[in-house]
Amino acid sequence: MKRESMIEKNRMSTDAFVRNLYTDLHDRIQNYEKEESDAEKIGIVDAVPELAIIGVISVFLLFVIF
């Protein structure tokens, strides 16, 4: 027995809002799967500003505490 997915079940709902919501969700999932969504890993160069801010805040807190 094949279990029906929640998205497919709600796409056939009698409530228009729920039907439109899940139909839109299904369409978005299909478009996402069609595209070759290639996520790039974050590099060190991308993380330098955030690491600098963390370092400055840490030094400031250590200066205030001690």
Secondary structure, 3 states (H helix, E strand, C coil): CCCCCHHHHHHCCCCHHHHHHHHHHHHHHHHHHHCCCCCCCCCHHHHHHHHHHHHHHHHHHHHHHC
